[in-house]
Amino acid sequence: MYVKYTRNILIMGLQNPRYYIEAFKVKGRHILLLSLLAVLFMTIGLFRLYQGPLNSLVHDISQAETYLPDFTYEGGELNLAEGSKPLYYQSDTFQLVIDPTIEATNSRSVPLTPAQEERIQANSILSLYLFKNNAFMGSGDIIQPVFEYDILFANDEALAFPLQALNQHKAQLSIAFFGSLYLSQYISYWVQMFLIAVIAGLFNLSMTRRIPLKNRIKLSVIISFVPIILIELVNFFIPGIYLSYTVISFITILLMFFTFRNHTRFIQQIMRHMNIKEVDSLDREDSLKDTDEQNDEDDSDDTQHK
């Protein structure tokens, strides 16, 4: 019953935003279900947007395994086998540097020669640096040390395993990535709905009856659902389009404004109609009284003449 009722609100709200005000009657669990569905659509759109770069990253990481030199970490220091050369592997998304001639105490002070600087990409999506006495992982300008690097990357075989594991477990990686996207989107979604509900309180000031925050949150979820679905449908047919929460919030707030405005006008029309009926009723009563009084006077005159 409530599922059909919610569906009718969404459909009728497209004709006139005033009907969105009926969201107050929808139960909380149906609002929750609607939010889960909205976040699912948003996550699918975002996942499709990132799926290509993610697959490229996994492929580039697995390709790096082909070029690994023979090396070992002994006593926390990197050593290359005889005949092996330092590696500077670069691709569109991944960079791997293995060079025992570079010593670095932290990521902010890495002494590099001009030749080494030219061979390192500073804007790579993901980078792994194995130096003589340390190891770092970074994305763009953000670089963090790798703890227990001499155990994790004890030799080239130990490093080859994680490089190939991502490609071998691509399906599991995609599922984990989708799950993390959904969780982050869900948190962002409810923060946004709460902020929209708070802003909607300003529209509520012009109404005679204040709407509780709980009902305004319900209203935010109901109103934002249609824009989210429409945006994701456009994204499905025209890949590469992604509209941020700012756009969705703006559309939702605008529709909420029209909801309150149209509802207020609707109530005002009802009140005016009721007032007109009351006035007509009073006029009819006065007319009947005048008629009765006139009849009484006529009867009195007739009696006197007799």
Backbone as CSV, one residue per row, in Angstrom:
resi,resn,N_x,N_y,N_z,CA_x,CA_y,CA_z,C_x,C_y,C_z
1,MET,0.830,-1.207,0.000,0.000,0.000,0.000,0.865,1.258,0.000
2,TYR,1.828,1.310,0.930,2.668,2.505,1.038,3.634,2.622,-0.135
3,VAL,4.015,1.476,-0.729,4.881,1.521,-1.912,4.131,2.184,-3.061
4,LYS,2.883,1.785,-3.257,2.054,2.384,-4.299,1.801,3.855,-3.995
5,TYR,1.581,4.161,-2.726,1.340,5.548,-2.315,2.564,6.416,-2.610
6,THR,3.754,5.890,-2.296,4.996,6.624,-2.567,5.194,6.819,-4.060
7,ARG,4.902,5.772,-4.829,5.034,5.871,-6.280,4.100,6.938,-6.839
8,ASN,2.876,7.003,-6.327,1.923,8.011,-6.788,2.401,9.422,-6.457
9,ILE,3.017,9.584,-5.293,3.556,10.903,-4.924,4.621,11.333,-5.924
10,LEU,5.514,10.408,-6.280,6.595,10.718,-7.216,6.043,11.092,-8.588
11,ILE,5.024,10.358,-9.038,4.446,10.625,-10.356,3.667,11.936,-10.359
12,MET,2.814,12.135,-9.361,1.994,13.345,-9.302,2.836,14.581,-9.014
13,GLY,3.977,14.380,-8.315,4.867,15.503,-8.042,5.469,16.091,-9.298
14,LEU,5.577,15.269,-10.358,6.081,15.779,-11.631,5.081,16.736,-12.266
15,GLN,3.801,16.521,-11.995,2.764,17.394,-12.533,2.637,18.679,-11.719
16,ASN,2.706,18.512,-10.407,2.607,19.665,-9.507,3.395,19.359,-8.235
17,PRO,4.478,20.106,-7.962,5.304,19.827,-6.771,4.529,19.848,-5.460
18,ARG,3.312,20.421,-5.475,2.510,20.473,-4.247,2.272,19.087,-3.659
19,TYR,2.180,18.091,-4.530,1.880,16.734,-4.064,3.033,16.120,-3.276
20,TYR,4.221,16.680,-3.396,5.354,16.154,-2.627,5.132,16.310,-1.121
21,ILE,4.256,17.254,-0.755,4.015,17.499,0.668,3.416,16.264,1.343
22,GLU,2.849,15.363,0.535,2.276,14.129,1.075,3.353,13.173,1.581
23,ALA,4.621,13.513,1.351,5.731,12.673,1.826,5.718,12.531,3.343
24,PHE,5.071,13.463,4.030,5.016,13.401,5.492,4.321,12.127,5.978
25,LYS,3.429,11.591,5.142,2.653,10.415,5.542,3.371,9.095,5.246
26,VAL,4.479,9.161,4.511,5.219,7.942,4.153,6.004,7.453,5.368
27,LYS,5.976,6.158,5.614,6.668,5.592,6.763,8.182,5.652,6.582
28,GLY,8.883,5.667,7.713,10.332,5.808,7.699,11.041,4.703,6.940
29,ARG,10.563,3.462,7.032,11.249,2.351,6.361,11.140,2.467,4.845
30,HIS,10.038,3.056,4.363,9.907,3.255,2.921,10.800,4.407,2.450
31,ILE,10.983,5.396,3.300,11.928,6.473,2.991,13.344,5.910,2.921
32,LEU,13.677,5.021,3.859,14.993,4.380,3.871,15.201,3.547,2.609
33,LEU,14.183,2.804,2.208,14.271,1.987,0.996,14.483,2.861,-0.230
34,LEU,13.792,3.984,-0.269,13.933,4.912,-1.390,15.342,5.497,-1.435
35,SER,15.903,5.802,-0.273,17.265,6.346,-0.219,18.288,5.309,-0.679
36,LEU,18.087,4.041,-0.295,18.993,2.971,-0.728,18.967,2.823,-2.241
37,LEU,17.780,2.944,-2.814,17.644,2.825,-4.266,18.296,4.007,-4.978
38,ALA,18.115,5.212,-4.433,18.724,6.405,-5.032,20.245,6.320,-4.997
39,VAL,20.790,5.906,-3.854,22.247,5.776,-3.723,22.772,4.688,-4.653
40,LEU,21.993,3.627,-4.853,22.402,2.557,-5.768,22.551,3.092,-7.186
41,PHE,21.590,3.886,-7.639,21.672,4.477,-8.973,22.888,5.390,-9.084
42,MET,23.134,6.183,-8.055,24.280,7.094,-8.070,25.593,6.319,-8.089
43,THR,25.659,5.238,-7.316,26.880,4.438,-7.256,27.153,3.757,-8.586
44,ILE,26.103,3.257,-9.234,26.274,2.616,-10.543,26.831,3.609,-11.555
45,GLY,26.288,4.825,-11.551,26.791,5.848,-12.465,28.239,6.201,-12.197
46,LEU,28.585,6.326,-10.922,29.962,6.668,-10.562,30.910,5.510,-10.859
47,PHE,30.441,4.285,-10.627,31.273,3.106,-10.895,31.570,2.983,-12.388
48,ARG,30.576,3.239,-13.224,30.795,3.194,-14.672,31.792,4.248,-15.101
49,LEU,31.792,5.370,-14.399,32.724,6.444,-14.726,34.160,6.071,-14.377
50,TYR,34.336,5.351,-13.263,35.674,4.991,-12.790,36.137,3.617,-13.254
51,GLN,35.257,2.846,-13.842,35.601,1.468,-14.191,36.731,1.408,-15.211
52,GLY,36.684,2.290,-16.205,37.738,2.316,-17.221,39.108,2.615,-16.631
53,PRO,39.261,3.722,-15.892,40.559,4.007,-15.252,41.005,2.920,-14.290
54,LEU,40.058,2.293,-13.578,40.423,1.223,-12.648,40.994,0.025,-13.394
55,ASN,40.357,-0.364,-14.494,40.866,-1.485,-15.287,42.233,-1.167,-15.878
56,SER,42.418,0.080,-16.307,43.725,0.486,-16.850,44.802,0.416,-15.778
57,LEU,44.455,0.840,-14.562,45.419,0.805,-13.461,45.819,-0.630,-13.137
58,VAL,44.844,-1.529,-13.064,45.135,-2.936,-12.767,46.007,-3.539,-13.857
59,HIS,45.707,-3.214,-15.105,46.508,-3.740,-16.222,47.935,-3.219,-16.171
60,ASP,48.096,-1.924,-15.929,49.442,-1.336,-15.885,50.255,-1.894,-14.726
61,ILE,49.607,-2.131,-13.590,50.313,-2.703,-12.435,50.797,-4.114,-12.752
62,SER,49.939,-4.903,-13.387,50.333,-6.283,-13.714,51.450,-6.317,-14.751
63,GLN,51.468,-5.346,-15.649,52.517,-5.308,-16.674,53.883,-4.999,-16.077
64,ALA,53.906,-4.300,-14.946,55.185,-3.936,-14.324,55.959,-5.165,-13.875
65,GLU,55.253,-6.250,-13.602,55.912,-7.474,-13.132,56.903,-8.017,-14.161
66,THR,56.639,-7.757,-15.435,57.508,-8.255,-16.513,58.902,-7.645,-16.448
67,TYR,59.004,-6.433,-15.936,60.276,-5.697,-15.980,61.027,-5.705,-14.647
68,LEU,60.567,-6.483,-13.680,61.219,-6.476,-12.369,62.659,-6.985,-12.448
69,PRO,63.603,-6.244,-11.856,64.979,-6.749,-11.754,65.106,-7.710,-10.570
70,ASP,66.161,-8.473,-10.534,66.410,-9.339,-9.377,66.943,-8.477,-8.236
71,PHE,66.238,-8.473,-7.115,66.680,-7.654,-5.986,66.282,-8.322,-4.686
72,THR,66.870,-7.862,-3.629,66.523,-8.313,-2.274,66.699,-7.153,-1.312
73,TYR,65.940,-7.213,-0.231,66.145,-6.285,0.881,66.814,-7.075,1.998
74,GLU,68.024,-6.701,2.321,68.778,-7.373,3.380,69.202,-6.343,4.410
75,GLY,68.794,-6.572,5.650,69.121,-5.614,6.702,68.509,-4.254,6.466
76,GLY,67.354,-4.228,5.767,66.675,-2.963,5.496,67.238,-2.198,4.326
77,GLU,68.215,-2.773,3.604,68.818,-2.086,2.465,68.560,-2.860,1.176
78,LEU,68.325,-2.103,0.114,68.019,-2.684,-1.187,69.306,-3.045,-1.926
79,ASN,69.338,-4.255,-2.451,70.496,-4.719,-3.223,70.010,-5.347,-4.522
80,LEU,70.622,-4.943,-5.624,70.319,-5.537,-6.917,71.288,-6.670,-7.202
81,ALA,70.782,-7.719,-7.858,71.652,-8.831,-8.239,72.628,-8.363,-9.313
82,GLU,73.711,-9.069,-9.426,74.736,-8.701,-10.405,74.142,-8.742,-11.812
83,GLY,74.365,-7.678,-12.527,73.843,-7.576,-13.887,72.483,-6.907,-13.973
84,SER,71.803,-6.733,-12.854,70.490,-6.071,-12.849,70.660,-4.560,-12.766
85,LYS,69.745,-3.844,-13.370,69.806,-2.391,-13.397,68.589,-1.798,-12.678
86,PRO,68.726,-0.572,-12.202,67.568,0.091,-11.584,66.390,0.149,-12.558
87,LEU,65.198,0.088,-12.012,63.990,0.089,-12.843,63.224,1.395,-12.678
88,TYR,62.863,1.990,-13.812,61.990,3.158,-13.842,60.840,2.822,-14.797
89,TYR,59.846,2.164,-14.245,58.698,1.741,-15.065,57.612,2.807,-14.991
90,GLN,57.139,3.220,-16.171,56.109,4.250,-16.224,55.026,3.858,-17.221
91,SER,53.803,4.107,-16.826,52.653,3.883,-17.707,51.679,5.037,-17.509
92,ASP,50.507,4.929,-18.118,49.532,6.018,-17.997,49.023,6.192,-16.569
93,THR,48.995,5.094,-15.807,48.389,5.164,-14.472,49.312,4.732,-13.337
94,PHE,50.365,3.974,-13.651,51.195,3.392,-12.591,52.673,3.640,-12.862
95,GLN,53.393,3.868,-11.760,54.838,4.097,-11.841,55.535,3.257,-10.769
96,LEU,56.589,2.567,-11.177,57.370,1.749,-10.245,58.842,2.103,-10.398
97,VAL,59.440,2.518,-9.294,60.860,2.885,-9.293,61.589,1.992,-8.297
98,ILE,62.623,1.303,-8.768,63.483,0.475,-7.911,64.916,0.910,-8.156
99,ASP,65.471,1.651,-7.220,66.818,2.213,-7.411,67.557,2.237,-6.072
100,PRO,68.608,1.409,-5.923,69.359,1.368,-4.662,70.337,2.524,-4.494
101,THR,70.464,3.364,-5.516,71.390,4.499,-5.405,70.730,5.703,-4.732
102,ILE,69.432,5.630,-4.516,68.706,6.747,-3.898,68.467,6.440,-2.425
103,GLU,68.934,7.331,-1.559,68.710,7.201,-0.119,67.747,8.300,0.331
104,ALA,66.732,7.908,1.081,65.731,8.883,1.532,65.307,8.571,2.956
105,THR,65.404,9.563,3.824,64.974,9.382,5.215,63.473,9.626,5.371
106,ASN,62.916,10.484,4.515,61.470,10.730,4.512,61.055,11.184,3.118
107,SER,59.758,11.253,2.906,59.233,11.558,1.572,59.450,13.007,1.161
108,ARG,59.760,13.880,2.124,59.928,15.292,1.804,61.344,15.642,1.382
109,SER,62.272,14.785,1.683,63.668,15.070,1.312,64.269,13.842,0.649
110,VAL,64.088,13.762,-0.661,64.633,12.658,-1.453,65.673,13.240,-2.402
111,PRO,66.943,12.975,-2.139,67.996,13.524,-2.999,68.008,12.831,-4.356
112,LEU,67.741,13.596,-5.405,67.709,13.054,-6.763,68.645,13.840,-7.663
113,THR,69.271,13.143,-8.559,70.086,13.805,-9.576,69.154,14.338,-10.661
114,PRO,69.609,15.292,-11.463,68.756,15.796,-12.552,68.254,14.687,-13.466
115,ALA,69.102,13.708,-13.732,68.689,12.593,-14.601,67.585,11.772,-13.943
116,GLN,67.689,11.576,-12.643,66.659,10.805,-11.935,65.336,11.570,-11.864
117,GLU,65.415,12.871,-11.675,64.198,13.684,-11.628,63.436,13.617,-12.946
118,GLU,64.172,13.598,-14.057,63.536,13.542,-15.370,62.821,12.214,-15.600
119,ARG,63.290,11.179,-14.952,62.732,9.845,-15.182,61.567,9.520,-14.238
120,ILE,61.300,10.396,-13.282,60.203,10.172,-12.332,59.030,11.098,-12.658
121,GLN,57.844,10.512,-12.773,56.626,11.284,-13.013,56.029,11.739,-11.679
122,ALA,55.845,13.029,-11.561,55.322,13.564,-10.296,53.802,13.479,-10.199
123,ASN,53.116,13.287,-11.337,51.642,13.316,-11.340,51.022,11.961,-11.650
124,SER,51.747,10.887,-11.403,51.207,9.558,-11.671,50.055,9.250,-10.708
125,ILE,49.051,8.520,-11.200,47.903,8.172,-10.353,48.350,7.348,-9.152
126,LEU,49.231,6.376,-9.386,49.740,5.538,-8.303,51.212,5.258,-8.551
127,SER,52.024,5.421,-7.512,53.473,5.206,-7.633,53.974,4.379,-6.461
128,LEU,54.956,3.540,-6.750,55.634,2.760,-5.716,57.128,2.965,-5.887
129,TYR,57.776,3.462,-4.818,59.209,3.750,-4.862,59.938,2.825,-3.892
130,LEU,60.875,2.059,-4.398,61.736,1.224,-3.559,63.144,1.790,-3.643
131,PHE,63.585,2.434,-2.546,64.915,3.034,-2.492,65.829,2.194,-1.613
132,LYS,67.046,2.666,-1.454,68.062,1.883,-0.745,67.655,1.565,0.690
133,ASN,67.159,2.558,1.401,66.870,2.372,2.825,65.431,2.718,3.198
134,ASN,64.553,2.746,2.200,63.164,3.096,2.480,62.279,2.745,1.285
135,ALA,60.980,2.799,1.495,60.015,2.576,0.415,58.826,3.502,0.630
136,PHE,58.294,4.015,-0.468,57.184,4.961,-0.402,56.127,4.589,-1.433
137,MET,54.894,4.954,-1.123,53.789,4.812,-2.073,53.072,6.142,-2.147
138,GLY,52.711,6.532,-3.347,52.098,7.842,-3.483,51.098,7.923,-4.608
139,SER,50.312,8.992,-4.568,49.374,9.326,-5.632,49.497,10.812,-5.886
140,GLY,50.044,11.166,-7.036,50.309,12.570,-7.315,51.368,13.116,-6.374
141,ASP,51.061,14.228,-5.720,52.005,14.848,-4.787,51.927,14.259,-3.379
142,ILE,50.974,13.393,-3.134,50.817,12.794,-1.804,51.636,11.511,-1.735
143,ILE,52.659,11.502,-0.888,53.555,10.348,-0.773,53.638,9.935,0.693
144,GLN,53.463,8.649,0.948,53.495,8.122,2.304,54.495,6.975,2.396
145,PRO,55.172,6.826,3.549,56.127,5.712,3.708,55.408,4.370,3.806
146,VAL,56.076,3.327,3.356,55.553,1.962,3.460,56.238,1.290,4.644
147,PHE,55.467,0.958,5.662,56.045,0.326,6.847,56.300,-1.158,6.571
148,GLU,57.346,-1.681,7.209,57.733,-3.087,7.013,58.012,-3.383,5.541
149,TYR,58.565,-2.399,4.848,58.839,-2.563,3.417,59.810,-3.702,3.133
150,ASP,60.786,-3.900,4.036,61.779,-4.949,3.799,61.187,-6.348,3.970
151,ILE,59.999,-6.443,4.572,59.302,-7.728,4.691,58.286,-7.891,3.556
152,LEU,57.536,-6.824,3.287,56.538,-6.877,2.218,57.181,-7.082,0.854
153,PHE,58.309,-6.406,0.643,59.005,-6.498,-0.646,60.405,-7.065,-0.431
154,ALA,60.467,-8.215,0.206,61.769,-8.809,0.558,62.615,-9.103,-0.665
155,ASN,61.965,-9.437,-1.780,62.686,-9.697,-3.030,61.722,-9.499,-4.196
156,ASP,62.220,-9.742,-5.399,61.392,-9.501,-6.581,60.190,-10.445,-6.644
157,GLU,60.337,-11.657,-6.128,59.208,-12.590,-6.123,58.106,-12.122,-5.170
158,ALA,58.500,-11.570,-4.037,57.514,-11.052,-3.079,56.760,-9.865,-3.665
159,LEU,57.453,-9.043,-4.455,56.801,-7.898,-5.083,55.917,-8.333,-6.243
160,ALA,56.321,-9.370,-6.956,55.558,-9.826,-8.119,54.171,-10.333,-7.722
161,PHE,54.067,-10.894,-6.524,52.784,-11.463,-6.093,51.671,-10.419,-6.035
162,PRO,51.831,-9.284,-5.320,50.736,-8.297,-5.300,50.507,-7.641,-6.657
163,LEU,51.571,-7.531,-7.468,51.400,-6.927,-8.789,50.479,-7.771,-9.664
164,GLN,50.595,-9.085,-9.559,49.760,-9.981,-10.356,48.424,-10.284,-9.682
165,ALA,48.390,-10.194,-8.361,47.169,-10.561,-7.626,45.989,-9.674,-8.002
166,LEU,46.243,-8.389,-8.225,45.157,-7.484,-8.584,44.502,-7.899,-9.892
167,ASN,45.332,-8.287,-10.863,44.793,-8.697,-12.157,44.075,-10.044,-12.064
168,GLN,44.583,-10.928,-11.230,43.985,-12.255,-11.087,42.672,-12.222,-10.311
169,HIS,42.505,-11.227,-9.485,41.281,-11.104,-8.684,40.545,-9.811,-9.049
170,LYS,40.432,-9.564,-10.344,39.813,-8.327,-10.816,38.333,-8.245,-10.418
171,ALA,37.640,-9.374,-10.458,36.215,-9.368,-10.102,36.017,-8.992,-8.634
172,GLN,36.821,-9.611,-7.761,36.719,-9.291,-6.333,37.090,-7.837,-6.071
173,LEU,38.082,-7.349,-6.820,38.492,-5.951,-6.669,37.361,-5.013,-7.084
174,SER,36.678,-5.349,-8.175,35.568,-4.517,-8.646,34.433,-4.494,-7.625
175,ILE,34.142,-5.655,-7.034,33.079,-5.728,-6.019,33.444,-4.892,-4.792
176,ALA,34.696,-5.012,-4.361,35.149,-4.240,-3.200,35.119,-2.744,-3.499
177,PHE,35.509,-2.382,-4.708,35.508,-0.979,-5.107,34.079,-0.443,-5.168
178,PHE,33.161,-1.253,-5.711,31.756,-0.850,-5.778,31.185,-0.668,-4.371
179,GLY,31.522,-1.598,-3.470,31.038,-1.499,-2.097,31.544,-0.256,-1.386
180,SER,32.818,0.065,-1.593,33.381,1.266,-0.956,32.756,2.532,-1.531
181,LEU,32.486,2.512,-2.844,31.814,3.653,-3.465,30.406,3.828,-2.896
182,TYR,29.690,2.721,-2.752,28.319,2.777,-2.237,28.298,3.329,-0.814
183,LEU,29.223,2.867,0.007,29.272,3.331,1.394,29.564,4.822,1.463
184,SER,30.539,5.282,0.682,30.886,6.705,0.692,29.740,7.547,0.144
185,GLN,29.071,7.050,-0.906,27.936,7.768,-1.472,26.762,7.821,-0.498
186,TYR,26.558,6.750,0.240,25.446,6.691,1.193,25.641,7.711,2.315
187,ILE,26.865,7.799,2.818,27.156,8.774,3.876,26.981,10.196,3.349
188,SER,27.534,10.459,2.166,27.417,11.789,1.565,25.958,12.140,1.284
189,TYR,25.196,11.147,0.861,23.780,11.355,0.536,23.002,11.847,1.756
190,TRP,23.175,11.175,2.897,22.402,11.549,4.075,22.869,12.872,4.672
191,VAL,24.144,13.164,4.561,24.628,14.480,4.990,23.964,15.564,4.148
192,GLN,23.878,15.297,2.838,23.263,16.263,1.936,21.771,16.418,2.220
193,MET,21.074,15.303,2.476,19.643,15.377,2.772,19.387,16.174,4.058
194,PHE,20.256,15.992,5.035,20.114,16.728,6.298,20.303,18.228,6.068
195,LEU,21.315,18.598,5.296,21.571,20.013,5.022,20.421,20.636,4.236
196,ILE,19.890,19.892,3.275,18.755,20.396,2.501,17.548,20.613,3.411
197,ALA,17.323,19.677,4.330,16.200,19.801,5.263,16.364,21.018,6.165
198,VAL,17.589,21.307,6.573,17.848,22.489,7.404,17.560,23.760,6.613
199,ILE,18.031,23.798,5.355,17.786,24.965,4.504,16.290,25.133,4.248
200,ALA,15.587,24.014,4.112,14.141,24.063,3.865,13.395,24.720,5.018
201,GLY,14.004,24.752,6.190,13.386,25.422,7.320,13.166,26.902,7.066
202,LEU,13.978,27.502,6.192,13.807,28.913,5.841,12.522,29.117,5.048
203,PHE,12.205,28.157,4.152,10.959,28.252,3.391,9.755,28.066,4.305
204,ASN,9.952,27.326,5.355,8.878,26.994,6.287,8.449,28.196,7.139
205,LEU,9.291,29.247,7.180,8.997,30.403,8.026,7.736,31.128,7.589
206,SER,7.431,31.055,6.283,6.256,31.767,5.773,4.962,30.992,5.983
207,MET,5.065,29.764,6.499,3.878,28.945,6.720,3.411,29.090,8.163
208,THR,2.105,28.948,8.358,1.545,29.131,9.699,1.924,27.995,10.637
209,ARG,2.151,26.822,10.081,2.494,25.658,10.898,3.906,25.193,10.564
210,ARG,4.758,25.119,11.565,6.149,24.734,11.350,6.243,23.226,11.106
211,ILE,7.033,22.852,10.083,7.218,21.442,9.733,8.440,20.907,10.467
212,PRO,8.325,19.814,11.218,9.470,19.256,11.955,10.603,18.839,11.019
213,LEU,11.813,18.803,11.561,12.988,18.428,10.773,12.830,17.031,10.179
214,LYS,12.246,16.125,10.944,12.048,14.750,10.470,11.238,14.719,9.177
215,ASN,10.171,15.494,9.125,9.331,15.529,7.925,10.026,16.229,6.772
216,ARG,10.851,17.215,7.089,11.594,17.896,6.022,12.639,16.975,5.404
217,ILE,13.224,16.093,6.222,14.166,15.101,5.691,13.424,14.130,4.773
218,LYS,12.232,13.707,5.181,11.412,12.854,4.317,11.156,13.542,2.982
219,LEU,10.823,14.798,3.069,10.536,15.578,1.867,11.770,15.676,0.974
220,SER,12.945,15.848,1.573,14.194,15.932,0.811,14.460,14.642,0.047
221,VAL,14.235,13.508,0.716,14.474,12.202,0.078,13.520,11.993,-1.089
222,ILE,12.236,12.310,-0.877,11.228,12.123,-1.923,11.516,13.019,-3.124
223,ILE,11.781,14.292,-2.868,11.968,15.252,-3.957,13.246,14.975,-4.734
224,SER,14.320,14.594,-4.042,15.609,14.390,-4.718,15.640,13.109,-5.540
225,PHE,14.699,12.194,-5.291,14.739,10.890,-5.962,14.593,11.028,-7.477
226,VAL,13.615,11.799,-7.923,13.369,11.943,-9.358,14.552,12.597,-10.079
227,PRO,15.111,13.726,-9.587,16.297,14.285,-10.256,17.465,13.310,-10.330
228,ILE,17.683,12.542,-9.263,18.789,11.579,-9.261,18.585,10.529,-10.346
229,ILE,17.376,9.975,-10.439,17.095,8.945,-11.441,17.235,9.512,-12.850
230,LEU,16.702,10.708,-13.080,16.789,11.314,-14.409,18.235,11.586,-14.802
231,ILE,19.020,12.082,-13.850,20.433,12.364,-14.126,21.185,11.083,-14.455
232,GLU,20.920,10.021,-13.707,21.618,8.757,-13.949,21.180,8.110,-15.257
233,LEU,19.932,8.322,-15.672,19.491,7.820,-16.970,20.207,8.539,-18.102
234,VAL,20.372,9.847,-17.950,21.143,10.608,-18.939,22.581,10.118,-18.965
235,ASN,23.134,9.855,-17.790,24.502,9.357,-17.682,24.651,7.990,-18.348
236,PHE,23.588,7.180,-18.279,23.639,5.842,-18.875,23.717,5.923,-20.397
237,PHE,22.940,6.842,-20.981,22.919,6.955,-22.437,24.029,7.858,-22.967
238,ILE,24.530,8.751,-22.121,25.647,9.622,-22.516,26.749,9.441,-21.480
239,PRO,27.584,8.408,-21.625,28.638,8.131,-20.631,29.605,9.304,-20.493
240,GLY,30.142,9.434,-19.302,31.129,10.486,-19.052,30.553,11.692,-18.355
241,ILE,29.216,11.775,-18.276,28.573,12.896,-17.590,28.400,12.546,-16.118
242,TYR,28.888,13.418,-15.256,28.692,13.205,-13.819,28.353,14.535,-13.183
243,LEU,27.175,14.591,-12.567,26.730,15.802,-11.893,26.920,15.633,-10.396
244,SER,27.555,16.587,-9.791,27.904,16.492,-8.377,26.683,16.685,-7.489
245,TYR,26.915,16.494,-6.182,25.853,16.696,-5.195,25.373,18.144,-5.196
246,THR,26.225,19.056,-5.604,25.834,20.466,-5.622,24.673,20.687,-6.575
247,VAL,24.752,20.078,-7.757,23.681,20.218,-8.748,22.401,19.558,-8.245
248,ILE,22.536,18.347,-7.708,21.369,17.634,-7.186,20.725,18.422,-6.046
249,SER,21.545,18.988,-5.174,21.026,19.764,-4.041,20.294,21.008,-4.527
250,PHE,20.866,21.671,-5.531,20.231,22.883,-6.067,18.856,22.560,-6.641
251,ILE,18.773,21.482,-7.427,17.492,21.083,-8.018,16.489,20.717,-6.924
252,THR,16.957,19.994,-5.908,16.072,19.571,-4.814,15.542,20.768,-4.033
253,ILE,16.418,21.711,-3.710,15.999,22.905,-2.969,15.013,23.727,-3.788
254,LEU,15.265,23.826,-5.095,14.359,24.577,-5.969,12.976,23.927,-6.007
255,LEU,12.941,22.605,-6.151,11.659,21.893,-6.157,10.957,22.003,-4.802
256,MET,11.734,22.012,-3.734,11.144,22.136,-2.402,10.504,23.516,-2.219
257,PHE,11.149,24.534,-2.774,10.584,25.879,-2.723,9.224,25.913,-3.419
258,PHE,9.158,25.313,-4.616,7.886,25.273,-5.344,6.850,24.420,-4.610
259,THR,7.314,23.394,-3.911,6.397,22.555,-3.134,5.703,23.374,-2.053
260,PHE,6.489,24.104,-1.272,5.920,24.933,-0.210,5.049,26.052,-0.782
261,ARG,5.528,26.674,-1.860,4.777,27.790,-2.448,3.429,27.325,-2.987
262,ASN,3.455,26.237,-3.772,2.205,25.742,-4.357,1.246,25.220,-3.290
263,HIS,1.802,24.605,-2.258,0.941,24.105,-1.178,0.292,25.269,-0.431
264,THR,1.068,26.321,-0.194,0.522,27.499,0.490,-0.595,28.130,-0.331
265,ARG,-0.372,28.254,-1.646,-1.406,28.824,-2.514,-2.654,27.951,-2.544
266,PHE,-2.444,26.650,-2.527,-3.582,25.722,-2.526,-4.426,25.898,-1.264
267,ILE,-3.768,26.009,-0.126,-4.487,26.215,1.140,-5.209,27.556,1.129
268,GLN,-4.551,28.585,0.581,-5.177,29.905,0.514,-6.431,29.888,-0.356
269,GLN,-6.370,29.133,-1.460,-7.546,29.017,-2.323,-8.699,28.336,-1.597
270,ILE,-8.372,27.297,-0.840,-9.412,26.610,-0.064,-10.044,27.558,0.953
271,MET,-9.191,28.345,1.637,-9.699,29.272,2.647,-10.578,30.340,2.012
272,ARG,-10.142,30.861,0.854,-10.959,31.876,0.181,-12.306,31.289,-0.251
273,HIS,-12.253,30.054,-0.752,-13.488,29.392,-1.182,-14.435,29.187,0.004
274,MET,-13.859,28.811,1.143,-14.673,28.622,2.346,-15.267,29.944,2.810
275,ASN,-14.481,31.014,2.724,-14.975,32.333,3.146,-16.117,32.797,2.256
276,ILE,-15.994,32.529,0.955,-17.054,32.923,0.024,-18.349,32.188,0.348
277,LYS,-18.199,30.889,0.653,-19.380,30.104,1.012,-20.026,30.628,2.288
278,GLU,-19.178,31.009,3.251,-19.704,31.529,4.512,-20.441,32.838,4.290
279,VAL,-19.858,33.691,3.432,-20.503,34.973,3.139,-21.843,34.748,2.446
280,ASP,-21.860,33.819,1.462,-23.111,33.516,0.757,-24.160,32.972,1.721
281,SER,-23.694,32.131,2.640,-24.620,31.557,3.622,-25.211,32.638,4.514
282,LEU,-24.352,33.573,4.939,-24.829,34.671,5.782,-25.790,35.567,5.022
283,ASP,-25.490,35.808,3.744,-26.376,36.640,2.931,-27.744,35.990,2.781
284,ARG,-27.731,34.665,2.577,-29.010,33.965,2.445,-29.807,34.026,3.752
285,GLU,-29.108,33.890,4.887,-29.787,33.964,6.179,-30.391,35.351,6.399
286,ASP,-29.613,36.386,6.045,-30.128,37.751,6.193,-31.340,37.970,5.287
287,SER,-31.245,37.413,4.073,-32.362,37.579,3.133,-33.619,36.898,3.650
288,LEU,-33.442,35.704,4.222,-34.585,34.984,4.785,-35.192,35.741,5.964
289,LYS,-34.309,36.323,6.796,-34.798,37.105,7.936,-35.599,38.310,7.465
290,ASP,-35.078,38.997,6.442,-35.790,40.163,5.913,-37.149,39.759,5.354
291,THR,-37.151,38.610,4.673,-38.417,38.134,4.093,-39.426,37.807,5.187
292,ASP,-38.954,37.144,6.237,-39.830,36.790,7.355,-40.375,38.031,8.043
293,GLU,-39.488,39.022,8.229,-39.920,40.256,8.882,-40.961,40.981,8.031
294,GLN,-40.713,40.951,6.702,-41.660,41.615,5.806,-43.011,40.924,5.833
295,ASN,-42.972,39.605,5.861,-44.231,38.841,5.929,-44.983,39.120,7.231
296,ASP,-44.219,39.226,8.326,-44.845,39.525,9.615,-45.513,40.885,9.590
297,GLU,-44.841,41.871,8.969,-45.404,43.213,8.878,-46.689,43.208,8.052
298,ASP,-46.643,42.435,6.937,-47.823,42.374,6.075,-48.999,41.744,6.815
299,ASP,-48.726,40.698,7.572,-49.781,40.042,8.336,-50.367,40.988,9.387
300,SER,-49.493,41.791,9.976,-49.947,42.736,11.007,-50.845,43.800,10.402
301,ASP,-50.480,44.283,9.206,-51.283,45.303,8.530,-52.657,44.748,8.171
302,ASP,-52.677,43.532,7.702,-53.954,42.926,7.324,-54.882,42.798,8.535
303,THR,-54.334,42.488,9.662,-55.123,42.327,10.884,-55.727,43.654,11.320
304,GLN,-54.948,44.722,11.217,-55.414,46.038,11.621,-56.558,46.509,10.719
305,HIS,-56.434,46.221,9.408,-57.481,46.654,8.474,-58.791,45.952,8.762
306,LYS,-58.714,44.752,9.181,-59.924,44.027,9.498,-60.584,44.595,10.741
